[in-house]
Every structure is written in C-alpha cells, then in structure tokens.
Amino acid sequence: MVYSVLGMGLLFVGGVLFVNGLWLLGYGSDDDVAVFNFLTGLITFLIVLYWAFGGDASLGTPFNAAGTMLFSFTYLWIGANAYRGIEDQRSFGWYCFFVALTAIPTGYLVLLTGDVGLTGLWWVWAVLWAAFFVLLGLERDEFTAPVGWFTAATGVLTAVAGYLMAAGYWPWG
C-alpha cells in the first residue's frame, strides 16, 4: 500500500520534473509550469496528510510523510514563483541545499530497509536538489542547460519508478 500511494505521487513528480527541465531549457510558459507544479504539490501534500494523519487506514509513517513533504513544498514554491514571475530565486535555492542535505541520509535509511532502487532515487534527487542550489542559490546561470537536461532525465527516471510502484511491480527482488 505504501508503494502504490508513493508511486502515484512519484508518477506526477516525474512528469513535473520533466516539464520543469524543459522549462529551464526555454520550452514552456511560466503560467503552464505553475499549474503543473501546483497540481503535483497538492497531490503530494494530500499523500503527506494521509500518511501523517491517516491512522490505521494508512500504512505510511511520519518518516514517509516528512520525505514526501520535501517534494510538496518544492513544487508549491516553484509553482508560486513561476506564477508570480519571480526572478530572484536565491531563497528557494537555499531551500534546495537543505533538501539535498536531508535527502542523503534519507537514502541511507531507505537502504537499510533493503530497497536499493528507492535508495538510488533518493541519491539522484539529492544531486538534483544540489544542482538547483548551485543554479539558484549561488546564481550560477551558466549551468542552466545542464541542470535543465538533468532535471528532465531525472523526471523520466522518477516517472518510470513511480509507474512501477503504482502498478505493484516495486520493489522487486
């Protein structure tokens, strides 16, 4: 049950990462990107609420909820910045630094459960959040294209993993 719910959220996370990557590369409008980010932020936030407060109805844990909340807040913040046309995103970049630092030990804790695939995803996401810290927090615009391509590729990887989880094919082995 935890994987099927997580998979549903990660399918949308993968989609929004792909779209956000293309947006960084100059494809797409701020308003369209804002809508998809708000939708993904809302979906993942509803999963957070379910896992944090669902009681016996939810097999999720506060740990699952906390990790997913990192995604929720990321996409709600991106959506708000895109909608408002915010150019100075240094604060969001520093948030990404915090999330990257949090994602590293989260991957390790997931590894202790035996899920090597989800561990790998957490560490790829840690690198992605660190890349956004460099791009936005440190204002290193020369990395926009590589970060855009990496974001889109991470989106594909995340969407495939989410789809496999939602369909009941994860974890394997």
C-alpha positions as CSV (number, residue, x, y, z in Angstrom):
1,M,0.0,0.0,0.0
2,V,2.8,2.4,0.8
3,Y,4.5,1.8,-2.5
4,S,1.3,2.2,-4.5
5,V,0.5,5.5,-2.9
6,L,4.1,6.7,-3.2
7,G,4.1,5.5,-6.9
8,M,1.1,7.7,-7.7
9,G,2.8,10.7,-6.3
10,L,6.1,9.9,-8.0
11,L,4.5,9.5,-11.3
12,F,3.4,13.1,-11.1
13,V,6.8,14.2,-9.6
14,G,8.4,12.6,-12.6
15,G,6.1,14.4,-15.0
16,V,6.7,17.8,-13.4
17,L,10.4,17.3,-13.3
18,F,10.4,16.5,-17.0
19,V,8.3,19.6,-17.7
20,N,10.4,21.8,-15.4
21,G,13.6,20.6,-17.1
22,L,12.2,21.6,-20.5
23,W,11.1,24.9,-19.0
24,L,14.6,25.6,-17.9
25,L,15.7,24.9,-21.4
26,G,13.3,27.6,-22.7
27,Y,10.3,25.4,-23.6
28,G,7.0,26.4,-22.0
29,S,5.5,29.3,-20.2
30,D,5.6,30.3,-16.5
31,D,1.8,30.0,-16.2
32,D,1.7,26.5,-17.6
33,V,4.6,25.3,-15.5
34,A,2.9,26.9,-12.4
35,V,-0.3,24.9,-12.9
36,F,1.6,21.5,-13.1
37,N,3.8,22.4,-10.1
38,F,0.7,23.4,-8.0
39,L,-1.1,20.2,-9.0
40,T,1.9,18.0,-8.1
41,G,2.5,19.9,-4.9
42,L,-1.2,19.4,-3.9
43,I,-1.2,15.7,-4.8
44,T,2.0,15.0,-2.8
45,F,0.7,17.1,0.1
46,L,-2.5,15.1,0.2
47,I,-0.3,12.0,0.4
48,V,1.6,13.6,3.3
49,L,-1.7,14.3,5.1
50,Y,-2.8,10.7,4.6
51,W,0.5,9.2,5.8
52,A,0.9,11.7,8.7
53,F,-2.7,11.6,10.0
54,G,-4.4,8.6,8.3
55,G,-4.3,6.4,11.4
56,D,-4.8,2.7,10.8
57,A,-6.1,3.5,7.3
58,S,-2.6,4.4,6.2
59,L,0.5,2.2,6.2
60,G,2.7,5.2,5.8
61,T,4.7,6.6,8.6
62,P,5.7,10.1,9.7
63,F,9.1,9.4,8.1
64,N,7.3,8.7,4.7
65,A,5.3,11.9,5.2
66,A,8.3,14.0,6.1
67,G,10.2,12.9,3.0
68,T,7.2,13.4,0.7
69,M,6.7,16.9,2.2
70,L,10.1,17.9,0.9
71,F,8.6,17.3,-2.6
72,S,5.3,19.0,-1.8
73,F,6.9,22.2,-0.6
74,T,9.4,22.2,-3.6
75,Y,6.6,22.1,-6.2
76,L,4.3,24.5,-4.4
77,W,7.2,27.0,-4.1
78,I,8.2,26.6,-7.8
79,G,4.6,27.0,-8.8
80,A,4.2,30.2,-6.8
81,N,7.5,31.6,-8.2
82,A,6.5,30.7,-11.7
83,Y,3.0,32.1,-11.4
84,R,4.4,35.4,-9.9
85,G,7.3,35.6,-12.3
86,I,9.9,35.7,-9.5
87,E,13.4,36.1,-11.0
88,D,15.4,36.1,-7.8
89,Q,15.1,32.6,-6.5
90,R,18.1,32.5,-4.2
91,S,15.9,31.7,-1.2
92,F,14.4,28.7,-3.0
93,G,18.0,27.7,-3.9
94,W,19.0,27.6,-0.3
95,Y,15.9,25.6,0.5
96,C,17.2,23.1,-2.2
97,F,20.5,23.0,-0.3
98,F,18.7,22.0,2.9
99,V,16.7,19.3,1.0
100,A,19.8,17.9,-0.7
101,L,21.4,17.6,2.7
102,T,18.3,15.8,4.0
103,A,18.0,13.5,1.0
104,I,21.5,12.0,1.5
105,P,20.8,10.3,4.9
106,T,17.2,9.6,3.8
107,G,18.7,7.5,1.0
108,Y,20.8,5.7,3.6
109,L,17.9,5.0,5.9
110,V,15.9,3.6,2.9
111,L,18.9,1.4,2.0
112,L,18.6,-0.1,5.5
113,T,15.1,-1.3,4.5
114,G,16.7,-3.2,1.5
115,D,15.1,-1.1,-1.2
116,V,18.2,-0.3,-3.4
117,G,16.1,1.2,-6.1
118,L,14.4,3.8,-3.9
119,T,17.8,4.5,-2.3
120,G,19.3,5.3,-5.7
121,L,16.3,7.6,-6.4
122,W,16.9,9.5,-3.2
123,W,20.5,10.0,-4.0
124,V,19.7,11.1,-7.6
125,W,17.2,13.6,-6.1
126,A,19.9,14.8,-3.7
127,V,22.2,15.6,-6.6
128,L,19.3,17.3,-8.4
129,W,18.4,19.5,-5.4
130,A,22.1,20.3,-5.0
131,A,22.2,21.3,-8.7
132,F,19.3,23.7,-8.0
133,F,21.2,25.1,-5.1
134,V,24.1,25.8,-7.3
135,L,21.9,27.2,-10.1
136,L,19.6,29.3,-8.0
137,G,21.2,29.7,-4.5
138,L,24.6,30.5,-5.9
139,E,23.2,32.2,-9.0
140,R,25.4,30.1,-11.4
141,D,23.3,30.7,-14.6
142,E,26.0,29.1,-16.8
143,F,24.7,25.7,-15.5
144,T,21.1,26.3,-16.6
145,A,21.2,24.0,-19.7
146,P,22.9,21.0,-17.9
147,V,20.6,21.4,-14.9
148,G,17.6,21.5,-17.3
149,W,18.7,18.3,-19.1
150,F,19.5,16.6,-15.8
151,T,16.1,17.6,-14.4
152,A,14.3,16.2,-17.5
153,A,16.2,13.0,-17.3
154,T,15.5,12.6,-13.6
155,G,11.9,13.2,-14.4
156,V,11.8,10.3,-16.8
157,L,13.6,8.0,-14.2
158,T,11.2,9.1,-11.4
159,A,8.1,8.7,-13.6
160,V,9.1,5.1,-14.6
161,A,9.8,4.2,-10.9
162,G,6.5,5.8,-9.8
163,Y,4.6,3.9,-12.5
164,L,6.2,0.6,-11.4
165,M,5.3,1.3,-7.8
166,A,1.7,2.3,-8.6
167,A,1.3,-0.8,-10.8
168,G,2.6,-3.1,-8.0
169,Y,6.0,-4.0,-9.6
170,W,8.2,-2.3,-7.0
171,P,10.2,-3.3,-5.1
172,W,11.4,-6.3,-6.9
173,G,13.9,-8.9,-5.7
